[in-house]
Amino acid sequence: MAPPDADAERAARLFARLKTELDSPPYHAFLKPVAESVNPQTGEVRIRVTYRPEFSGSPAQPMYHGGIIAALIDLAGHAAVAVQTGRTAPTIDLRIDYLKMAGPSDLVIAAHVLRLGRSIARADIQVRDADDVLVAVGRGTFSTLQSIEAPSPPT
């Protein structure tokens, strides 16, 4: 068993990695996901998003557009894998089931890694509203191969 200080250090390191994964991509500046927690024992990450009118799928009814929910599922699954590997994890495949309309409230997205392999990882993701009602679930497959740096754009 690891000493308590080592457990606290690992938890802090995993949470810092989660924050990095959420803060780095420019697209996330639009979504504004907030890191809530990382469970060092299970590897589950929890992320919160606050509803904004620009997330709506309908001008007449405030609700989340399905594309926003899909993006949140993708980023949460990626984050769960990246926290475990310590590096980015590009999406290979993503499946989403929309279970209930998500109205104008905060959403909490929880993701955990089911399998972490040398080349791919699989993660399950749940999206719940402020009343803890399950509104969508997802399963993603992510690359765990060492990334090759993209070439610089021409100047």
C-alpha positions in Angstrom: 0.0 0.0 0.0 1.3 3.5 -0.9 1.9 6.0 1.8 -0.9 8.7 2.1 1.4 11.4 0.8 2.0 9.4 -2.4 -1.7 8.9 -2.9 -2.3 12.6 -2.4 0.5 13.5 -4.9 -0.9 11.0 -7.5 -4.4 12.5 -7.1 -3.1 16.0 -7.5 -1.1 15.0 -10.6 -4.1 13.3 -12.2 -6.3 16.3 -11.5 -3.7 18.6 -13.0 -3.6 16.5 -16.1 -7.4 16.6 -16.3 -7.3 20.4 -16.1 -4.7 20.5 -18.8 -6.8 18.3 -21.1 -9.8 20.6 -20.6 -8.0 23.9 -20.8 -5.7 23.3 -23.8 -7.9 22.8 -27.0 -9.3 26.1 -28.4 -12.7 24.4 -29.0 -13.0 23.9 -25.3 -13.0 27.7 -24.8 -16.4 27.7 -26.3 -17.7 24.7 -24.2 -16.0 25.9 -21.0 -15.8 22.4 -19.3 -14.8 22.5 -15.7 -12.8 19.7 -14.1 -14.6 18.5 -11.0 -12.6 15.4 -9.9 -10.5 12.4 -10.7 -10.8 9.3 -8.7 -7.3 7.9 -8.4 -8.5 4.4 -7.5 -11.1 4.0 -10.4 -9.7 6.5 -12.8 -13.1 8.1 -13.2 -13.1 11.8 -14.3 -16.0 14.2 -13.6 -16.5 17.3 -15.6 -19.2 20.0 -15.3 -20.6 22.3 -18.0 -23.0 25.2 -17.3 -25.9 25.7 -19.8 -25.7 28.8 -22.0 -28.3 29.8 -24.6 -25.9 29.3 -27.5 -25.9 25.5 -26.6 -29.7 25.3 -27.5 -31.0 23.1 -30.2 -34.2 25.2 -30.5 -34.8 29.0 -30.3 -38.3 28.2 -28.9 -37.2 25.8 -26.2 -34.0 26.0 -24.1 -32.3 22.6 -24.3 -28.9 21.2 -25.2 -28.3 20.6 -28.9 -27.2 17.0 -29.5 -23.9 18.1 -31.0 -22.9 19.8 -27.7 -23.7 16.6 -25.8 -21.7 14.6 -28.4 -18.7 16.9 -28.0 -18.9 16.6 -24.2 -19.0 12.8 -24.4 -16.0 12.9 -26.7 -13.9 15.3 -24.6 -14.7 13.4 -21.4 -13.8 10.0 -22.8 -10.6 11.5 -24.2 -9.8 13.1 -20.9 -10.3 9.8 -19.0 -7.8 8.1 -21.2 -5.3 11.0 -21.3 -5.3 11.2 -17.5 -4.3 7.5 -17.4 -1.6 7.7 -20.2 -0.3 11.2 -19.5 -0.7 12.2 -23.2 -3.3 13.1 -25.7 -5.6 10.3 -27.0 -7.2 10.9 -30.4 -10.7 9.6 -30.9 -11.0 6.5 -33.2 -14.7 5.8 -32.7 -17.6 7.2 -30.7 -21.1 5.9 -30.0 -23.8 7.9 -28.3 -27.2 7.1 -27.0 -29.4 10.1 -26.3 -31.8 9.0 -23.5 -33.7 12.2 -22.6 -33.8 15.8 -23.6 -31.3 17.8 -21.6 -32.9 21.0 -20.4 -31.2 24.3 -19.4 -29.2 23.1 -16.4 -25.6 22.2 -15.6 -24.5 18.8 -16.9 -22.1 16.5 -15.2 -20.1 14.2 -17.4 -18.5 11.1 -15.8 -16.1 9.0 -17.8 -14.0 5.9 -16.9 -11.6 3.8 -18.9 -12.8 0.2 -19.4 -9.7 -1.0 -21.1 -6.3 0.6 -21.6 -4.1 -1.1 -24.1 -0.9 -0.4 -26.0 -2.6 0.9 -29.1 -6.2 1.6 -28.1 -8.4 2.4 -25.0 -12.1 2.1 -24.5 -14.0 4.5 -22.2 -17.6 4.7 -21.0 -19.2 8.1 -20.5 -22.4 9.2 -18.7 -24.1 12.6 -19.0 -26.4 13.6 -16.1 -28.4 16.8 -15.6 -28.6 18.8 -12.4 -31.2 16.5 -11.0 -28.9 13.5 -11.5 -31.1 12.2 -14.4 -29.2 10.3 -17.0 -29.6 12.1 -20.3 -27.0 10.4 -22.5 -24.4 7.7 -22.5 -21.4 7.1 -24.8 -18.6 4.7 -25.5 -15.5 5.8 -27.2 -12.4 4.2 -28.6 -9.2 6.2 -28.4 -5.7 5.8 -29.6 -3.0 5.3 -27.0 -0.1 5.2 -29.5 2.6 7.7 -29.0 1.4 10.7 -31.1 3.5 11.9 -34.1 3.7 15.6 -34.0 1.8 17.3 -36.8 3.8 19.2 -39.3 3.9 23.0 -38.9 1.7 24.9 -41.3 3.4 26.6 -44.2 4.5 30.2 -43.6 
